[in-house]
Amino acid sequence: MRRRFCQTEMKLELSIDSKPLDIEIDDVVAGLLAVRLDLPANADHQAALVRYLSEKGAPWILDEDHMRRRILRRLILDIADPALVIRHLMADE
């Protein structure tokens, strides 16, 4: 019997300098960023994450691939905090 896993990616459509940019981030990464931004627990964070990443991604430089890498680097910097990871894991208990 095959187990079906639930979707673990959040699809976001950012708007950077009025240009759309579609990205997908893992739900754990989205959760860690929500904790970093002090968003309320058990709420839909998608709109807040889109706003935050759109603002932090500006200005638009080069092409979509470059911008996706830039956003992912920003995510890594925002969530690369051991205390933040522990806080996120403890919130589930």
C-alpha positions, 0 to 999 in steps of 0.5 A: 500500500502506497502512502500519500503525503500531503503537499509540503510546499507553499506556492507564492506569487511575489510582486517585485517592482510590479513584476510577478515572480512565482516561487515555491517554499517548503512548509517548514521554511514558511513556518520558520519565516512566520515565527521570525516575523512574529506572525500569529500561530495557526493562521494563514501566513501566505499573504504576509509572506508574499508581502515580506518577500516581495519587499525584501526581493526588490529591486528586480535585477536580471532575470527570474532565475536570478531573482528566485535565487536571491529570494532563497538566499534571503530566506536562508539568512532570515531563518538560519538562527538555532534559537528560531528553529527551537522556538518553531519546534517547541510551538508544536508541542 
